[in-house]
Amino acid sequence: MTLAMTQRHQCDVAIVGGGIAGVTAALGLLDAGKSVAIFETAGPERFGGSALESFGGLFFVDSPEQRRMRIADTPERALKDWESFAQFGPDEIWPRKWAAHLVERATPDGRDWLRAKGLSWLPVVLWVERGLDVPGNSVPRFHLSWGTGKRVVTQIIAALRTHPQAQRLKTFFNHRVERLETKGGTVVGCSGKNGGEDFSVEASAVVIAAGGIGGNLAQVRRYWDPGGGAKPPETILLGTHPSADGRALEAAASAGAQLTHVGRMWNYAGGVRHPRPEWPDHGVSLVPPKSALWVDATGKRLTPPIISGFDTHEMVRRVARAPHGYTWQILNRRIALKELAASGADWNPAVRERRFLRFVLDTLAGNKWLVNELTAHSPDFATATSVDQLVERMNAMNNPVRVDLHVLEDEIKSFDATLDDPAWVDAQRKQIETLREYRGDRLRLAKNIAILDPKAGPLIAIREHVVTRKSLGGIVTDLQSRALDAKGEPIAGLYAVGESAGFGGGGSHGWRALEGTFLLSCIITARRAAEAIAKG
């Protein structure tokens, strides 16, 4: 009988996770002359983590792009919006401090740092998360990276690989960290599995950068907490890679780190099954078309109407509370060509590949490739030339309840009628007109088109579920990204960054995020950790 040997490694700093927070921390540590080892659960194709699939929006304050558009913004104004949307509780001290720090440093430590690495942004700043009952972004702040999130993270990785101290960096893929090793209350390394073999790491510091729980459906259901006591819906799709399973958070907790608000998540309401899934329950997050009619499982219109761009958190709560936990959006092809979009690098090839002419054509004429791909291959899409045929196909999609033809047909006709009667005040139409006032939104809104317009067909029905993306809670940290224990004291040798730290402090976004803040928070928390470790 042969006993398996434990692989042993030694470095100044061990980083658990090879996403954007991990690689940013590694870059800062190389600048300081430290030897660094990154341990990533997935294979080398996942180097860069969830940022590889992200849309690449970044939240900047008083940026050159805003100034060119004559958008007046200040850190004070941005912090007021952030705190309004977050709805922090009185005990959320470190999240508040991180929110203030992130807003203050968004442009110098985020935009300017990335600009030096070759990043640029589309000239039109987008306006998302404006808020409804809870005020959100009072001005546009969503800067879309030219090249999507994939270019953001690969440019940082390129800086790592060409760094003068690159020989001090080692990357270990398919290595799952399962434990933190401690000695006298100090974290002195970590250990885990590489396939069937054990490994251990001796390090002066460990940085947790392994994301949250969004890839682990059991954990999502266990901690589900959208506020208001709602139960998780019957179907939840995974928009996050399964390697984000929460194991690193549990390891940190076992070493004494304080975890908070693990159940707070930034999920999306417009999730559909991936046409070419890479893992079980793989979901795509749609940007729900604003001119579509949104109805429940039986075909009854959701009231008050739901429209994207104002409050994603409330959208998710509404959909999760809807009968059977899923909804439908009803539209036609002409609306879909103009308004249907999907979040992420994979679904925006013109931006990802930086093909400007293709991007302009898609914006003006509609993204035919995306509409064709989803309608042809996603099991959550149905198309038809009439309402009765559409309902027949919707009801053939193995739903727990049937769509009522008469109910849906009446709802569509009533919604279409609001276009013809100027005296009819429809909340959804009113919100669309508000969006139309800003040119960044006007470009992606269809002209007023009746869903039943025979020239705009065929009809499309989209069955939509909650899809996971990010954890808003995590390890409590101070402004040096040091992990804190239950008494609020730093744990020697342990740091947490990015999503693992709830994007700073164990939950810097509170209940809601202003969007574009996730990649930004990963970068800034990681930079603070590297600086703190370098100073010793």
C-alpha positions in Angstrom: 0.0 0.0 0.0 1.4 3.4 -1.1 0.7 6.4 1.0 -0.1 9.6 -0.9 2.4 12.4 -0.4 1.4 15.9 0.5 2.5 18.5 -1.9 4.2 21.3 0.1 4.6 24.9 -1.1 6.1 28.0 0.5 5.7 31.7 -0.4 5.3 35.1 1.2 1.7 35.4 0.3 -0.9 32.7 -0.7 -3.9 34.0 -2.6 -7.0 31.8 -2.6 -8.7 32.4 -5.9 -7.6 33.6 -9.4 -10.4 36.1 -10.2 -10.0 39.8 -10.7 -9.5 40.5 -7.0 -6.8 37.8 -6.7 -4.8 38.8 -9.7 -5.0 42.5 -8.7 -3.7 41.7 -5.3 -0.9 39.5 -6.8 0.1 42.4 -9.1 0.4 44.8 -6.1 2.4 42.2 -4.1 4.8 41.7 -7.0 5.3 45.5 -7.1 6.4 45.1 -3.4 8.8 42.3 -4.2 6.8 39.5 -2.5 6.8 35.9 -3.6 3.2 35.0 -4.4 1.3 31.8 -5.1 -2.3 31.8 -6.5 -4.4 28.7 -5.8 -7.4 28.4 -8.1 -10.1 25.7 -7.8 -10.9 25.7 -11.5 -8.6 25.1 -14.5 -6.4 27.6 -16.3 -9.2 28.5 -18.7 -10.9 30.2 -15.7 -7.9 32.4 -14.8 -9.7 35.7 -14.3 -12.8 34.3 -12.7 -16.3 35.7 -13.2 -14.8 38.9 -14.7 -14.1 36.9 -17.9 -17.9 36.7 -18.5 -18.9 40.1 -17.1 -20.2 43.0 -19.1 -17.4 45.1 -17.8 -19.3 48.1 -16.4 -17.4 50.2 -13.9 -18.6 52.8 -11.5 -16.5 56.0 -11.6 -17.2 59.4 -10.0 -16.4 62.7 -11.7 -14.6 60.9 -14.5 -13.3 62.5 -17.7 -16.1 60.6 -19.5 -18.7 62.2 -17.3 -17.2 65.6 -17.7 -17.2 65.3 -21.5 -20.9 64.6 -21.3 -21.4 67.5 -18.9 -22.5 65.2 -16.1 -21.9 67.0 -12.8 -20.8 64.5 -10.2 -18.9 64.5 -6.9 -17.9 61.9 -4.3 -20.3 63.5 -1.9 -23.2 63.1 -4.3 -22.2 59.6 -5.1 -21.9 58.6 -1.5 -25.4 60.0 -0.8 -26.8 57.8 -3.6 -24.8 54.8 -2.5 -26.0 55.0 1.1 -29.6 55.6 0.0 -29.6 52.5 -2.1 -27.7 50.4 0.4 -30.1 51.1 3.3 -27.3 50.2 5.8 -28.3 49.2 9.3 -26.9 51.0 12.4 -24.5 48.2 13.1 -23.0 48.1 9.6 -19.9 50.2 10.5 -17.3 48.7 8.2 -19.6 48.5 5.2 -20.3 52.3 5.6 -16.6 53.0 5.8 -15.8 51.0 2.7 -18.6 52.7 0.8 -17.1 56.1 1.5 -13.7 54.8 0.6 -14.8 53.2 -2.7 -16.6 56.3 -3.8 -13.7 58.6 -2.9 -11.1 56.4 -4.7 -13.3 55.1 -7.6 -11.7 57.3 -10.3 -8.0 57.6 -9.1 -7.6 54.0 -7.9 -10.0 52.4 -10.4 -10.3 54.3 -13.6 -6.8 55.9 -13.7 -5.1 52.7 -12.6 -6.9 50.7 -15.3 -6.3 53.4 -17.9 -2.6 53.0 -17.4 -3.0 49.4 -18.3 -4.6 50.2 -21.7 -8.3 50.2 -20.7 -10.8 52.6 -22.2 -14.6 53.0 -22.0 -17.4 53.8 -24.4 -17.9 57.6 -24.6 -21.6 57.4 -23.5 -21.9 56.8 -19.7 -24.9 54.7 -19.0 -27.5 55.4 -16.4 -28.7 52.3 -14.4 -30.1 51.6 -11.0 -31.9 55.0 -10.8 -34.1 53.8 -8.0 -37.9 53.7 -7.6 -39.2 53.9 -4.0 -35.5 54.0 -2.9 -33.4 56.7 -4.7 -30.4 55.3 -6.5 -28.0 56.8 -9.1 -29.0 60.5 -9.5 -26.6 60.8 -12.5 -25.1 58.3 -15.0 -22.0 56.5 -13.6 -21.9 53.1 -15.5 -18.8 53.2 -17.7 -18.8 50.2 -20.1 -15.3 48.9 -20.7 -14.3 48.7 -24.4 -13.5 45.0 -24.5 -16.0 44.0 -21.7 -14.9 42.6 -18.3 -12.8 40.0 -20.2 -10.4 42.7 -21.4 -10.3 44.3 -17.9 -9.1 41.2 -16.2 -6.9 39.9 -19.1 -5.0 43.3 -19.1 -4.3 42.9 -15.4 -3.1 39.3 -16.0 -0.9 40.5 -18.9 0.7 43.0 -16.5 1.3 40.1 -14.1 3.0 38.0 -16.8 5.2 40.8 -18.0 6.1 42.1 -14.6 9.8 42.5 -13.8 9.3 40.2 -10.8 7.1 37.7 -12.7 9.4 34.8 -11.6 8.2 35.4 -8.0 4.6 34.4 -9.0 3.4 30.8 -9.2 -0.1 29.8 -10.2 -1.7 26.5 -9.2 -4.9 25.5 -11.0 -7.3 22.7 -9.9 -6.2 23.3 -6.4 -9.1 23.7 -3.9 -8.2 25.3 -0.6 -10.3 23.7 2.1 -8.6 24.9 5.3 -6.6 27.8 6.7 -3.7 26.8 8.9 -3.2 28.7 12.1 -0.6 28.9 14.9 -1.2 30.8 18.0 -4.1 32.8 16.5 -2.1 33.7 13.4 -2.9 32.4 9.9 0.3 30.8 8.7 -0.9 29.1 5.5 -3.6 27.0 3.9 -4.2 23.4 2.7 -6.5 21.5 0.5 -6.8 19.1 -2.5 -5.3 18.9 -5.9 -7.5 16.2 -7.5 -6.9 13.2 -5.2 -3.7 14.6 -3.6 -3.3 16.8 -0.6 -1.3 20.0 -0.6 -0.3 22.5 2.0 1.1 26.0 1.8 3.3 27.9 4.3 2.9 31.6 4.0 3.3 34.8 6.0 -0.1 36.0 4.8 -3.2 34.5 3.1 -5.6 36.5 1.0 -9.1 35.1 0.4 -10.2 36.1 -3.1 -12.4 33.1 -4.0 -15.8 34.8 -4.5 -19.0 34.0 -2.7 -21.7 31.4 -2.8 -23.4 32.1 -6.2 -22.2 28.9 -7.8 -23.6 26.6 -5.1 -27.4 26.3 -5.3 -27.6 24.5 -2.0 -25.8 27.4 -0.3 -27.9 30.0 -2.1 -31.1 28.3 -0.9 -29.7 27.8 2.6 -28.9 31.5 3.1 -31.6 33.0 0.9 -32.4 36.5 2.2 -33.8 39.1 -0.2 -35.5 40.8 2.7 -39.2 40.6 3.6 -39.1 36.9 4.5 -39.7 35.6 1.0 -38.9 32.0 0.3 -36.6 31.0 -2.6 -38.4 30.3 -5.8 -38.8 26.8 -7.1 -36.3 27.3 -9.9 -33.0 29.3 -9.5 -30.5 29.3 -12.3 -26.7 29.6 -11.8 -25.1 32.5 -13.5 -21.9 32.0 -11.5 -19.3 29.2 -12.1 -19.7 26.3 -9.6 -16.2 27.0 -8.2 -17.8 29.9 -6.3 -19.1 27.4 -3.7 -18.6 29.3 -0.4 -15.9 26.8 0.8 -13.3 29.5 1.3 -15.7 31.5 3.4 -16.3 28.5 5.6 -12.5 28.0 5.9 -12.1 31.6 7.0 -14.9 31.3 9.5 -13.3 28.2 11.0 -10.1 30.3 11.4 -12.1 32.9 13.4 -13.2 35.4 10.7 -16.5 37.1 11.1 -19.0 36.6 8.3 -22.0 38.8 7.8 -25.0 39.0 5.4 -24.1 35.9 3.5 -27.7 35.6 2.3 -27.7 39.0 0.7 -27.1 38.5 -3.0 -27.1 40.5 -6.2 -29.2 38.2 -8.4 -31.1 39.0 -11.6 -34.8 38.6 -12.4 -34.4 37.9 -16.2 -32.6 34.6 -16.1 -33.0 32.1 -19.0 -31.4 28.7 -19.5 -28.1 28.9 -21.4 -28.4 27.6 -25.0 -25.1 25.8 -24.6 -24.7 25.1 -20.8 -21.3 24.5 -19.3 -22.6 23.4 -15.9 -26.0 22.2 -14.5 -28.7 24.9 -14.3 -26.4 27.3 -16.2 -28.3 30.6 -16.7 -27.9 33.7 -18.8 -28.9 37.1 -17.3 -31.0 39.0 -19.8 -31.4 42.8 -19.7 -35.2 42.5 -19.7 -36.7 44.4 -22.7 -38.4 47.5 -21.4 -41.2 47.6 -23.9 -42.2 44.0 -23.3 -45.3 43.0 -21.3 -44.3 41.2 -18.1 -46.8 38.7 -16.9 -47.0 35.9 -14.2 -47.1 32.2 -14.8 -50.7 32.2 -15.8 -50.4 35.2 -18.2 -51.7 38.0 -15.9 -49.8 41.2 -16.0 -47.6 42.0 -13.1 -48.7 45.2 -11.3 -47.3 47.6 -10.6 -45.4 47.0 -13.8 -41.7 45.8 -13.6 -39.2 47.6 -15.8 -35.4 47.2 -15.7 -33.0 50.0 -15.1 -34.4 51.3 -11.9 -34.1 48.8 -9.0 -32.8 45.3 -9.7 -33.1 44.2 -6.1 -36.8 45.0 -6.1 -37.3 43.3 -9.4 -35.8 40.1 -8.0 -38.0 40.3 -5.0 -41.1 40.7 -7.2 -40.2 37.8 -9.4 -39.3 35.5 -6.5 -42.7 36.3 -4.9 -44.6 35.7 -8.1 -46.7 32.5 -8.3 -44.4 29.5 -9.0 -41.3 31.8 -8.9 -41.0 32.5 -12.7 -42.5 35.0 -15.1 -43.0 35.6 -18.8 -42.1 38.6 -21.0 -44.2 39.0 -24.1 -42.9 41.0 -27.1 -42.3 40.8 -30.8 -39.2 40.5 -32.9 -38.9 44.2 -33.7 -38.9 45.1 -30.0 -36.4 42.2 -29.4 -34.0 43.4 -32.0 -33.8 46.8 -30.4 -34.1 46.0 -26.7 -33.2 42.4 -26.0 -29.7 42.2 -24.5 -27.8 39.8 -22.3 -25.3 40.7 -19.7 -21.8 39.4 -20.2 -18.9 39.2 -22.6 -20.1 36.1 -24.4 -23.3 37.9 -25.5 -21.7 41.2 -26.6 -19.1 40.1 -29.2 -18.8 43.5 -30.8 -17.8 45.1 -27.5 -15.7 42.2 -26.4 -13.7 42.1 -29.6 -13.7 45.9 -29.9 -15.3 46.0 -33.3 -16.6 49.5 -33.4 -18.5 49.4 -36.7 -20.2 46.2 -35.7 -21.2 47.7 -32.4 -22.7 50.8 -34.1 -24.7 48.7 -36.5 -26.0 46.4 -33.7 -27.0 49.5 -31.7 -28.8 51.1 -34.6 -30.2 48.1 -36.5 -30.6 45.6 -33.7 -28.6 42.6 -32.6 -29.9 39.9 -34.9 -27.3 37.4 -33.9 -28.3 37.6 -30.2 -32.0 37.4 -31.0 -31.5 34.5 -33.4 -29.2 32.6 -31.0 -31.6 32.8 -28.0 -34.9 32.2 -29.8 -33.4 29.2 -31.7 -31.5 27.5 -28.9 -32.6 28.6 -25.4 -35.4 26.3 -24.0 -37.0 29.4 -22.3 -38.0 31.1 -25.6 -41.1 30.5 -27.7 -42.0 32.1 -31.0 -45.3 32.1 -32.9 -47.3 34.1 -35.5 -50.4 34.4 -33.3 -51.3 34.6 -29.6 -53.1 31.2 -29.5 -50.1 29.5 -31.2 -47.8 31.3 -28.8 -49.7 30.1 -25.7 -49.8 26.6 -27.1 -46.0 26.6 -27.3 -45.6 28.2 -23.9 -47.8 25.5 -22.4 -45.7 22.8 -24.1 -42.6 23.9 -22.1 -43.1 21.7 -19.1 -44.5 24.4 -16.8 -46.1 23.7 -13.4 -49.2 25.7 -14.5 -50.7 26.6 -17.8 -50.9 30.0 -19.4 -54.5 31.1 -19.8 -55.0 32.2 -23.5 -57.9 34.5 -22.8 -56.1 36.2 -19.9 -52.9 36.8 -21.8 -54.6 37.9 -25.0 -56.7 40.5 -23.0 -53.5 41.7 -21.2 -51.7 42.2 -24.5 -54.5 44.0 -26.1 -55.0 46.3 -23.1 -51.2 47.1 -23.1 -51.2 47.8 -26.8 -54.2 50.1 -26.3 -52.2 52.4 -24.1 -50.3 53.5 -27.2 -53.4 54.9 -28.8 -55.0 56.7 -25.9 -52.9 59.7 -24.8 -55.2 60.1 -21.8 -54.2 56.6 -20.5 -51.5 56.9 -18.0 -49.7 53.6 -17.9 -46.8 53.3 -15.3 -44.6 51.3 -17.7 -45.1 53.7 -20.6 -44.3 56.6 -18.2 -41.1 55.0 -17.1 -40.0 54.3 -20.7 -40.6 58.0 -21.6 -38.4 59.0 -18.6 -35.7 56.7 -19.9 -36.0 58.1 -23.4 -35.0 61.6 -22.1 -31.4 60.4 -21.7 -29.6 59.7 -24.9 -27.7 56.7 -23.5 -31.1 55.0 -23.0 -32.8 56.4 -26.0 -30.5 54.5 -28.4 -31.6 51.2 -27.0 -35.3 51.8 -26.8 -37.8 50.7 -29.5 -40.1 53.2 -31.0 -43.7 52.8 -29.6 -44.7 49.5 -31.2 -47.8 47.5 -30.5 -46.9 43.9 -29.5 -49.6 42.6 -31.9 -48.5 44.7 -34.8 -48.4 42.1 -37.7 -45.5 43.9 -39.3 -43.3 43.5 -36.2 -43.7 39.8 -35.7 -43.3 37.0 -34.9 -44.4 37.1 -31.3 -41.9 36.0 -28.7 -42.4 34.7 -25.1 -39.5 34.5 -22.7 -39.8 32.4 -19.6 -37.6 34.1 -16.9 -36.2 32.9 -13.6 -34.0 34.3 -10.9 -30.4 33.8 -11.9 -27.5 34.1 -9.4 -24.5 36.4 -9.9 -22.8 37.9 -6.8 -22.8 37.6 -3.0 -23.2 41.0 -1.3 -22.1 39.7 2.1 -18.9 38.0 3.3 -15.8 38.3 5.5 -15.8 41.5 7.6 -12.7 43.6 6.8 -11.2 46.9 7.8 -9.9 49.5 5.3 -6.6 47.5 5.0 -8.6 44.4 3.9 -7.6 42.6 7.1 -10.1 40.0 8.2 -11.7 40.8 11.5 -12.8 38.3 14.2 -16.0 38.4 16.2 -14.6 41.1 18.5 -13.7 43.3 15.5 -9.9 42.6 15.9 -7.7 41.8 12.9 -6.7 38.2 12.5 -2.9 38.2 12.0 -2.0 37.0 8.5 -5.5 36.9 7.1 -6.9 39.2 4.4 -10.1 39.1 2.3 -10.8 41.0 -0.9 -13.5 41.4 -3.5 -16.7 39.3 -3.3 -15.2 37.2 -0.5 -15.2 40.3 1.6 -18.7 41.4 0.6 -16.8 43.8 -1.7 -15.4 45.4 1.4 -16.3 45.3 5.1 -18.5 42.2 4.8 -21.1 44.1 2.7 -20.2 47.5 1.3 -23.3 47.5 -0.9 -25.8 46.9 1.8 -29.0 45.6 0.2 -28.5 47.1 -3.3 -25.7 48.0 -5.6 -25.4 51.0 -7.9 -24.0 48.6 -10.6 -20.5 48.9 -12.0 -19.4 48.8 -8.4 -18.4 45.1 -8.3 -15.3 45.0 -10.5 -14.4 48.4 -9.0 -14.6 47.0 -5.4 -12.6 43.9 -6.3 -9.8 46.1 -7.6 -9.7 48.6 -4.8 -10.0 46.1 -1.9 -7.3 44.0 -3.5 -5.0 47.1 -3.8 -5.5 47.9 -0.2 -4.6 44.4 0.9 -1.4 44.4 -1.2 -0.4 47.7 0.3 -1.1 46.6 3.8 0.9 43.3 3.4 3.8 45.2 1.8 4.0 47.5 4.8 4.1 44.5 7.1 
